Amino acid sequence: MNATTSKGDTTTPNVKKAAARKKSTAPKKAASKKAATNSSAPSAGTNKPPPSPVNISAEERWRMVATAAYHRAEKRGFEPGHEVEDWLAAEREIDAVLKPR
């Protein structure tokens, strides 16, 4: 009988070594699989959400622009004469947010 096998054990030493290697590599495969699934997530420190298609109505866009223009005017103290400037700047801001990446 071989010194590496015990009484009643019919498994050869090479088969045992192969089984031991499989067991030892199992956690590594699981870890690499987990890392691969997390790699598609945004990295820490970025504040950008993942890109997604935006589908809103023209009325919804108008409301968003109006709200943004109002907040711009409010920051300026509602000084008259800048309404068109506020509206155009708000349109650019909202369009940039809604633009699919």
N, C-alpha and C positions, 0 to 999 in steps of 0.2 A: 504494500500500500504506500502511496505517496505521502510525504511528510506534510504537505500543504492541505491535504484533504482529511476530513475526520471520518470516523467509522460510520458507514451508512450513507455518506455523502458521495453521490455519483457525479457531481459537477466538477469539471476540470478547472484548474487554476486560471487558465486563460479566459474562460467564460466568467468566472468570478471577477477578474480584473475589469473585463468589459462592462459588467453590471455595475461595478463600483464607479467606473468613469461616467456612466450614464447618470448615476445618482448625483455625482459631484457637479456635473454640468447643468443639471436641471434648474437650479436657482439662477445661474447666469443667463440662461435663455429667457427665463421669466423676467428678469431684470431688464434685459435688452429689449424685450417685447414691450415692457412698460415704458421704457425710455422712448421707443419709437412712437408710441401712441401719444406721449406728451410733447413730442417735438413739434406737432402741428399747432399746439396751443400758443397763444402770444407769449413772448418772453416777459419775464418779470421786469417791471420798470417802464413798459410801454402802456400808454393810456388809450391807445386806439383799439376800438372793438374790431372783431373780424369783419371784413367787408361782406355786405349783404345787399341784395337788390332792394331798391326802394320803390314802392308803388303807392303814391298818394295822389289825391285828386288836386285839380287846379285850385279849388276853394281852400283845401287844407294848406297848400303851399302859400296862398295869399295870406291866410291867417298867421302862418309862421313868419312871413316877411313883415306883416303889420306889427306883430309883437316885437320882433327884433328892432324895427325902426323906432317903435315907441321907447324901448329901453335905451337906444342910442340917444334919442332926444332927451330922455330923462337924465342921463349922465351929463348932458350938456346944460341942464337946467331949463329945458324947453325954450331956449333962445330962438326967436323966430327967424325965418329966412334960410333954414337948413333942411327943410322938409324933404325936398327932392334928393339932396345929398344923402340924408339918412335912409331914404327908401332904397336908393340904388346900392348903397353899401350893405343894407340888410339883404337885398336880393342876392348879391354876390356871396355873402356869408351863408345864407340858407342853401343856395345852389351848390356851394362847395361841400356842405354837410350832406346833402342829398345825393350828390354825384357818386355813382357806383365806382368802386376802385378796381 
